[in-house]
Amino acid sequence: MRWEERVTKKIELTLACGDYEIVRALKEGDVRPDGIEMTILTEMDSTTRHWRFLRNGEFDVAEVSLSSYIAAKTRGLPFAAIPVFLHRRFRHGFIFTNTRSGIREPKDLIGRKVGVKSYLVTATLWLRGVLESEYGVPHKSIDWYAELDEDVDFTPPEGLRLHRLPDDKSVEQMLLDGEIDALLHPDLIEPIVRRDPRVGRLFPDYKREEIAYYKRTGIFPIMHVLGIRPEIVERHPWVPINLYQAFNEAKRIAMRRMENPRIVPLAWYREAWEEQQEILGDDPWAYGLDGQNRKTLETVVGYAHEQGLIDRKVPLSELFLDVSQGRKRGDKHRV
């Protein structure tokens, strides 16, 4: 091989992630990670992507459930992660109730039957933690009913009442039929979209609750991280930093583009953009482990430990690769 061919050859990686505006520049090739040729897959739903990465190791790099990644990491499974957070979401609006259940406030959930898609999913980890820490609803005071298998093998801790549903059961249908009293779900459920009168929200004015929660805590919940196979890092230790830089550049381009209200068919889009800035600051989607991101991640690790998903509070330095971009100020020059 000629020298010119050696220096221009890039390593090939597969990336599976959601089809987000903040990755558009990567997907369309306007941003290219230095030294890396990316094949980007965006058509999978989150549940399928997480399973295929954590269970089957099908992708080199993948957007993956934060809670399942934490559980996998503490069980010694071969995964690493970069502090890139493609998905965040406040969660108060995703607690659904059967309107005939008599549930009017969070403490009404105590002693009730509550469904989840799966117990480990990040959205419900956050919700259980928020219900317990902010509203006094212990997670062990509820009978839990899970529809799907977990991304990572999980043995319920002592005192947790967790029931696995048969394959012919759906938590959404059980909520409609009154077989369960409430449902914590990662997404908008079909009965809410259809405005079915049998289903409502625990917090009808959930946006007000979420803003109040943010003002109390400073937390904008992180849902997903960027997982990477550790053998890639071992062979190419420069890859995490280059990926981190590329994702940051793609996000910068997206945020600049999204300032233009003409690209979104919403009457009050610009007003929503300005409201986000006023409440959450200039960059609520920031990557890395600085500032509020550290508090947010340490909070969810604490929830995972309290709820028995992990057996110790794992430090962030174990969970995330170092993506610092060179010598820190004050380091001495070494020859």
N, C-alpha and C positions, 0 to 999 in steps of 0.2 A: 504493500500500500504506500502510495506517495505521501510525503509530509503534508501537502496541501489537503489531501483527502482526510488525513487523520484529524487535523485541527478543525475542520468544518463539520465533521460527523456529529450529529446530535443523538442523545439517547431518546428512545421512544417510550412514552408512558400513556396509559389509559386513565382518564379522569371521568368519574361518574358523579354528576351533581344535578341540582335543579336548574331549570331554564330561567334564570334570574336576570334582571337588568344588570345587576352588578357583576355578572360574568359574561355579558354580551361581547365585550371587546376581546375576551379570550376565545370565545366560541367562534367569532367571526374572523379571528386572526389579526385584529388590529394591535393586540398585545401578545407577544410571544415570549414565554419564559426563556431566558438566556440558556442556551445549550440543550433545550428540551423540545422535542416534537410531540405535541399533544393530540391524542384522539379523544374527543370529548363526547360523552354520552349523556343526553338530557331527557330522554323519553320515559324513564322509569318513574313510578311513584316512589315516595320515600320509603315505605315499608319494604318493597321489593329490593331497592338499592341497599338498604341497611343490611338486610338478610344476606344478600349475595356477597357483600363485602365481608361482613363479620363471620358468617358461617362458611362461605365457600372461597373467600379470598380471590374473587374474580377480577378485581380492578387493582391497578397500582396505587391510585389515589382516589378517595371517594368522600363526598359529603356524607356524614354519618351521625346517627343519634348520639348526642352527648352522654346521656345516661347509660346507654348500651356500651359505648366506648369505655366509660369509666369502669363499668362492671367487667368488661373484657380485660382491660389493662390490669386491674387488681387480681384477676384470676390467672395472670401470667400468659395470656394469649398474645400471639405475635403481632401486635399493632403499635403504631406510634401516631402522633397527631401534630398538626401545625395549627397555631392559634389564629385561624381564619374562620369566621363565624358567618356563614352565608344565610342562615335563617335565625331570626329572633322573632318573638311574638309575646305580647302580653296575653295572659291566659284567663282572666276573670270571665270573659265572655264565652268560655267553652265548658261551663258547668251547666248541664241541661237537666231539667226535672220533669217528671210526670206531673201535670198540673192538678191532678186529683190526689197527689201524695200528701198534700198539706205542708210541703216544705216551703218556707217563706224566708228563712234566714240560714246562714251557714250552720249554726248549731243544731238545726233541725235534721242535719245529715247524720248525727250521732245515732248509732243503732240501726241505720237503714241499709238497704241493699243498693249498692252502687256499682255500675258497670264501667269497664275500661276496655279499650281495644286489646292492649297488653299491659301488664303491670309495670314493666321497666321503661316504657316509652317516656321520653323526656318531658313531654307536655304534662302528663299525669304526675310525674315526679315533682315538677314545679307546683302543680295544683295541690297535691297532698301537703307539700311543705308550706305553701302559703296558707292553706286552710288551717294547718296546725299552729303555725307561728303567728299568724295575723288575726285569726278568728277563733282560736281555741277548740279546734275539731281534731282530736287525736286520730292518726291514721289507723290505729288498732281498734278504734271504736266503731268501725264500719265493716260490713260484710262485702267483700270485693268479688266481682264476677268478671273474669277475663276471657275475651273471645279468641285471641290469637296466641300462638306459642311465642316465647320470648326470643329476641335476637341472640341472647346469651343464656346458657343454662342457669337457672335460678331456683334455689330451694328456699321457700318461705320461712322466715325466722319464727321462732316460737311466739305464739300469741297473735300472729297475723292470720286472719280468716280470709283466705284466698281460694276461690273456686274456679276450676277450669270448665268452660262450657263445651258441650258436644258440638260437633261440626255443623249440625243443622240449626244451631242457635245464633242469632244476631243480637248484639246489645242494643242496637237501634230499635229493632222490632220488640224486644223485651221491654224497653222503655215505653213504647207506644201502648203495649198491652198491659202495662202496670205490673209486670213480673219483677222489674227493678224500679226503685224510686227515683234514681238519678243516674247520670252518665257523665263521666269526664272524658273528653274526646279531643284528639289533636286538631280536628278540622270541624268545619260547619257540617252538621248532620242534615240529612235530607228532610226530615220533618220540620226543621227550622226554616230551611229554604222554601218549603211548600207552605209554611205558616200553618201547620197542623195544630189545631187548638189543644190537642192532648199533650203537647210538649212546650215548655217555656224555658227561660233562663233563670238561674238562681239570682243573678244580678241583672235585672232589666236594664238599668243604666250602667252597664259594665264599663263603658269608657270612663265615666267619672270615677269608678272604683280603681281602674288601672292608673289613671293620672294621680289619684291620691296615694296609691301604693308607690308609684315612682317618686313622688315628692317626699314620702316617708323614708324610702330605702335607697333611692338612686339606682335601682335595679331595672334594667330592660332585659328580660330573660333571654339567655342564649339557648337555642334549641339544638343546633348542630355544630360539629367541628369538622376539620378536614383531616381525615385519616390517611395514613400512608403505610405501605408495607415496609417493615424495618430493614429488610435485605436491600432495598433500594438506597436507603440512607447509609447503610454500611458500605455499599459499593461506590456510592456517589454522595459524599457528605455535604456537598454544595447544593444539592437539589432543594432541600427545605427552604433555604434562604432565597433562592431564585424563584421558587413558586410563591413564596410569601410576597416578594417584591412585585411579581406579576399580578397577583390577586389585588394587591393594594392599588396598582396602577389601573387595573380594570374598574375597580370601584370608583376611583377618582374621576375617570372618564364618564362613568354612568351618572354620578352625582351632578357633574357639570351639565350633562345632557338633560337630566331630569328637572333642572331649574326652569326649563322652557315649558310653560303650561300648554303650548299648542300640541305637544306630542301625546297628551293623554285626553281621552274624550270624557272628561269630568268637568262639570260647570264650575265647581269651587276647588279645583285641584290646587291652584296656587295658594289659596287660603289654607288648605290642609298642609301644604309644604311649610308655610310660615308658622303654622301652629306647632308642627313637629319641632322646628328650630327653637321656638320660644320655650317649649316644655322640656325637650330632650337635649337641646344644645346643637352645635353645628355638625357633629359627627357621631350620632348615636349608634352607627353601624361599624364603629372602629374595630380593627383587628388588634392582635397583640395582647399582652398580659399586664398592661399598665392601667392605673387609675381604677375606674369603675368595673372594668372587665375582671380585674383580680377579685374584687369584692363579689361580683356576680358569680364567678366560677367557684370561689371558696364557699359561697352560700349553698350552691347546688351540690357540691361535694358533701357538705354537712348534712343536707337533706338525704342524700343517698346513704350516708352512714347511719343516720337516725332511723331510716326506714328499712335497714337491713339489706340493702342492695350490695353494699361493700362492707368488709369487716374492719376497715380503718379509714381514717381521713387521709387520703393520699395527697401529698403536696403537689402543687401545680408543676413544679420542676420535674416530677416523674411523669406527668400526663402529657406535657408538651415539649417539643423539640425547641432548642435554642435557635431563634431566627434573628438574633442581633446581627447587625450588618457591619461588623468590624470592631476595631479596638475602641474601647470606651475612653472618653476624655479623662486624662490623668494617667493612663497607662504609659509605662515607660517604653520607649522605642527599643526593640531588641534586634540585634544583627544576627 
